[in-house]
Amino acid sequence: MSTPQLVVHRDKELMAQAAAARLITKVVDAQASRGSASVVLTGGRNGNGLLAALAEAPARDAVDWSRIDLWWGDERYLPEGDPERNHTQAREALLDAVPLDPERVHPMPASDGAYGADVDAAAEAYAAELARAAGPENHGAVPAFDVLLLGVGPDTHVASLFPELPAVRETESPVVGVHGAPKPPPTRVTLTLPAIRSAREVWLLAAGEDKARAVAIALSGAGEIQAPAAGAYGRSRTLWLLDAAAASQLPRSLYPPASP
Ligand SMILES: O=C1O[C@H](COP(=O)(O)O)[C@@H](O)[C@H](O)[C@H]1O
C-alpha cells in the first residue's frame, strides 16, 4: 500500500491541464521503458475534464497512441452509444481524436450487447478479457496497469463502488455487476478494490466544493466500506489530484505545503 500524496491546484481547469500533462509524461515513460502503456479510465466530470485537456495539449503528439491499452474502471450499464456511458463520453472528450489501435481499447460491455440485461454475466466477461491480457509477470488476474484514474464522487464513491453496497466488499472477483447504485443509472459494472490496488499508480481526481467533504472523510482514516475512496491505492503510488475547493475541508495537517 502506498501512502497518499496530495497535489492541490488553484482550480479545476488547471487541475485538469496539470493531470493531463502528468499522464502524457507517464505514458511516454512507460512506452519508452516497456514498449507500451496501460491506462484505466474513469467516468465523471473530472475524468472527462482530464481527457478534454489532454485532447487540447500539444504534447499529446508525444504519445504513441497505437501502443496504449485503455481499460475502464466502471461503466454505466446502458446501450452502446448512450450519452451517459463512460465510454461514449471518453470518445467525445478524446478517444475519437487520436489514432488508437481499436484492438487495444477495451470498453466494458453495453446493455444491448451479448449479455443483454445480465450485468453479472457482462462483469464476468470483462474479468475474462482482463485475465487474457494479464501476463504471467502480472500480479493476479488483471494486467499491470500503469495508471488507474478514479473520479471521487461527493459520497466518496470511486468507479461504481458505492458506500456499503456489496461491490465494495468484494475480495475475489476483479469485476462485478452493481445493482441499485444510488447514482443513476442503478445498474453498472465496476472493477473491485483488489483490481484497483493491483495498479502501479492510482490517481484520484476531485474538483469542486461538492467534493470537499468526501475528500476530507476519505483522507482522514475512514473505512473503505463506508468511504470507498479510502480503499483506493496503488502498488507504488497513490496520488490525489485536487483543486483548492475540493481540498478546502482537509485538516490542516494533511494539507500539502506550497498549495494555493
Ligand atoms: O458515475 C460516476 O461517477 C464518478 C464521479 O463522477 P463525478 O461527475 O462526480 O466526478 C465517476 O468516478 C465514475 O466513473 C462514474 O461512473
The ligand as an SDF file (V2000), in Angstrom:
LIG
                    3D

 16 16  0  0  0  0  0  0  0  0999 V2000
  -20.9490    7.8270  -12.0100 O   0  0  0  0  0  0  0  0  0  0  0  0
  -19.7620    8.0330  -11.9050 C   0  0  0  0  0  0  0  0  0  0  0  0
  -19.3220    8.9910  -11.0430 O   0  0  0  0  0  0  0  0  0  0  0  0
  -17.9840    9.0800  -10.5930 C   0  0  0  0  0  0  0  0  0  0  0  0
  -17.6820   10.5080  -10.1730 C   0  0  0  0  0  0  0  0  0  0  0  0
  -18.2450   11.4050  -11.0950 O   0  0  0  0  0  0  0  0  0  0  0  0
  -18.2720   12.9840  -10.8870 P   0  0  0  0  0  0  0  0  0  0  0  0
  -19.0370   13.5270  -12.0480 O   0  0  0  0  0  0  0  0  0  0  0  0
  -18.9310   13.2690   -9.5670 O   0  0  0  0  0  0  0  0  0  0  0  0
  -16.8280   13.4510  -10.9030 O   0  0  0  0  0  0  0  0  0  0  0  0
  -17.0190    8.5220  -11.6000 C   0  0  0  0  0  0  0  0  0  0  0  0
  -15.7940    8.3520  -10.9990 O   0  0  0  0  0  0  0  0  0  0  0  0
  -17.4980    7.1790  -12.1400 C   0  0  0  0  0  0  0  0  0  0  0  0
  -16.5670    6.6710  -13.0710 O   0  0  0  0  0  0  0  0  0  0  0  0
  -18.8000    7.3690  -12.7970 C   0  0  0  0  0  0  0  0  0  0  0  0
  -19.3360    6.2040  -13.3780 O   0  0  0  0  0  0  0  0  0  0  0  0
  1  2  2  0
  2  3  1  0
  2 15  1  0
  3  4  1  0
  4  5  1  0
  4 11  1  0
  5  6  1  0
  6  7  1  0
  7  8  2  0
  7  9  1  0
  7 10  1  0
 11 12  1  0
 11 13  1  0
 13 14  1  0
 13 15  1  0
 15 16  1  0
M  END
$$$$
